Amino acid sequence: MSRPEFTPETIGRTPRHKSGVIATGSWKGDTYRVNVYDSLSDFVEIDGTAWEPQYAVALQGEPHSYLEGWWKTKAEREQVQVVRSVIRECGLECAIRVVRDLWDAQAVGFVAADSPWGEVRGVSFGANNEDEHRMQARDLLEFLNGDWADVALEVQKEDDWVRLKASDMPNSEFNDGEDLWHLMESFEQEVTGECAPEGFRLADAGLVVA
């Protein structure tokens, strides 16, 4: 197939600054588009994506933010709420001390200074392994700083767009163009049921600035 003309400047961007339709196409009377969204919602719910936290995370954004964190059990959810409260009332360093004293001596704190939710302070805990928490914190900072994108194939149904397939991955994986090219191929196959179909291409639509 012909290679989509996407550049690192187009896809390697901060989603909260630029997002929108990057490709369009038509097949058997239906209209399709590829749309880029911020990958992180106000509640960190990342099930089914390319990456998800392995351990509990408490996140506290600015007062208007509903950002909460990540947990797998009821007990972890209660712990996350306690940690968020301590961050709000006493600060991040105090929260880290509390978590280390109560649940995980190797918990790690982190700060995303300029995220879509303003400054976000967080604590990763539950692994009892500082290296694991540092890796998790680094991945979360990529999310919080807008370095991940949700790239979705959608079909138009009446006045609405319906999602058919999506990929959630860091912008760094798009920067050489190869991953985006393969993703577009998979989207075209999703539409036509054929590998490298004749007569259907998702054409560059330019980038819509949010």
C-alpha positions in Angstrom: 0.0 0.0 0.0 1.0 3.6 -0.3 2.6 5.0 2.8 0.5 7.5 4.7 2.2 10.9 4.7 2.4 11.5 8.5 5.3 13.2 10.0 6.7 13.2 13.6 5.6 16.8 13.9 2.0 15.6 13.2 1.7 12.7 15.5 4.5 13.3 18.0 2.7 16.0 19.9 1.1 16.7 23.3 -2.6 15.6 22.9 -3.9 18.3 25.2 -2.4 20.9 22.8 -3.3 19.2 19.5 -5.8 16.4 18.8 -8.4 15.5 16.2 -8.9 13.8 12.9 -5.7 12.7 11.1 -7.1 10.6 8.3 -10.4 9.9 6.5 -11.7 7.4 3.9 -14.9 5.9 2.4 -15.7 2.3 1.7 -19.0 0.8 0.3 -20.9 3.9 1.1 -19.6 4.4 4.7 -17.4 7.2 5.8 -14.5 6.5 8.2 -12.0 8.6 10.1 -9.0 8.2 12.3 -9.3 10.4 15.4 -6.7 11.2 18.1 -7.9 11.7 21.6 -6.2 12.3 25.0 -5.5 8.9 26.4 -6.1 9.7 30.0 -9.5 10.5 31.4 -10.1 12.3 34.7 -10.4 8.9 36.3 -7.3 6.8 35.5 -9.1 3.9 33.9 -6.7 2.3 31.5 -7.9 -1.3 31.2 -7.5 -2.9 27.8 -4.9 -0.5 26.6 -1.2 -1.1 25.8 -0.2 -0.4 29.3 -1.8 -0.3 32.7 -0.5 0.3 36.3 0.4 -2.9 38.1 0.3 -1.4 41.6 -1.8 1.1 43.5 -1.4 4.7 42.7 -2.9 7.7 44.5 -3.2 10.9 42.4 -4.1 14.4 43.5 -4.6 17.1 41.0 -5.7 20.7 41.4 -9.0 21.4 43.3 -11.2 21.3 40.1 -9.7 18.0 39.0 -11.4 14.6 39.6 -8.2 12.7 39.0 -8.1 9.9 41.6 -5.7 7.0 40.9 -5.6 3.3 40.3 -6.5 0.3 42.5 -7.5 -3.3 42.1 -9.2 -4.1 45.4 -11.6 -2.5 47.8 -8.8 -2.2 50.4 -6.5 -0.5 47.9 -9.3 1.9 46.9 -9.6 2.9 50.6 -5.9 3.3 50.9 -5.8 5.5 47.8 -8.5 7.8 49.3 -6.5 8.1 52.5 -3.3 9.0 50.6 -5.1 11.6 48.5 -6.4 13.2 51.6 -3.0 13.3 53.2 -1.5 14.8 50.0 -4.2 17.6 50.1 -3.8 18.4 53.7 -0.1 17.8 54.5 1.7 17.6 51.2 3.4 14.9 49.1 6.4 14.3 51.4 4.1 13.7 54.4 2.0 11.3 52.3 5.0 9.3 51.3 6.1 8.9 54.9 2.6 7.8 55.9 2.5 5.2 53.1 6.0 3.9 53.9 5.1 3.6 57.6 1.7 1.9 57.0 1.8 -0.2 53.8 4.9 -0.1 51.7 8.4 0.9 52.9 9.6 1.4 49.3 6.7 3.5 48.0 7.7 6.3 45.6 6.2 9.8 45.2 6.2 11.9 42.0 5.0 15.2 40.6 3.7 16.1 37.1 4.1 19.9 37.2 2.3 20.8 34.0 -0.4 18.3 33.1 -4.0 18.8 31.7 -5.0 18.6 35.4 -2.5 21.2 36.5 0.1 20.0 39.0 -0.5 16.4 39.9 1.1 14.8 42.9 1.1 11.0 43.3 2.4 8.0 45.3 2.9 4.6 43.8 2.7 1.8 46.4 1.9 -1.9 47.0 4.9 -3.6 45.3 7.4 -3.3 48.2 9.9 -2.7 45.4 11.4 0.8 44.8 12.5 0.0 41.3 9.0 -1.2 40.3 7.5 1.9 41.7 10.0 4.1 39.9 9.2 2.4 36.5 5.5 2.8 37.2 5.9 6.4 38.1 7.8 7.1 34.9 5.1 5.6 32.8 2.4 7.5 34.7 4.3 10.7 34.1 4.2 10.0 30.4 0.4 9.8 30.6 0.1 12.8 32.9 2.3 15.0 30.7 0.3 14.1 27.6 2.9 11.8 26.0 0.3 9.1 25.1 -2.4 9.2 22.5 -5.6 7.2 21.9 -5.8 6.7 18.1 -9.3 5.4 17.1 -10.8 4.2 13.8 -14.4 5.4 13.7 -17.3 5.0 11.2 -20.1 7.6 10.8 -23.6 6.4 11.7 -26.2 9.1 11.0 -25.1 12.1 13.1 -22.6 10.2 15.3 -19.3 8.5 15.1 -18.9 4.9 16.3 -15.6 3.5 17.4 -14.5 0.3 15.6 -10.9 -0.1 16.8 -8.3 1.8 18.7 -4.7 1.7 19.9 -3.4 3.5 23.0 0.4 4.0 23.0 3.1 6.6 23.7 3.8 9.2 21.1 7.4 8.1 21.1 6.3 4.9 19.3 4.9 7.0 16.5 7.8 9.3 16.0 9.6 7.2 13.3 6.4 6.8 11.4 6.6 2.9 11.2 4.1 2.2 14.0 1.6 4.7 12.6 2.0 3.2 9.2 1.2 -0.3 10.5 -1.7 1.0 12.6 -3.2 2.6 9.5 -2.8 -0.7 7.6 -4.6 -2.5 10.4 -7.4 0.0 10.3 -7.8 -0.4 6.6 -7.9 -4.2 7.0 -10.5 -3.7 9.8 -12.7 -1.8 7.3 -12.3 -4.0 4.2 -11.5 -7.4 5.7 -8.5 -7.5 3.3 -4.8 -7.1 3.8 -3.5 -4.2 1.7 -6.9 -3.7 0.1 -7.3 -2.2 -3.4 -9.5 0.8 -3.7 -9.5 2.0 -0.1 -7.0 4.2 1.7 -7.2 6.2 4.8 -5.9 9.5 3.4 -4.1 12.2 5.4 -6.7 14.7 6.7 -4.3 17.1 8.3 -4.4 17.7 12.0 -7.2 19.5 13.8 -5.9 21.8 16.5 -8.1 21.5 19.6 
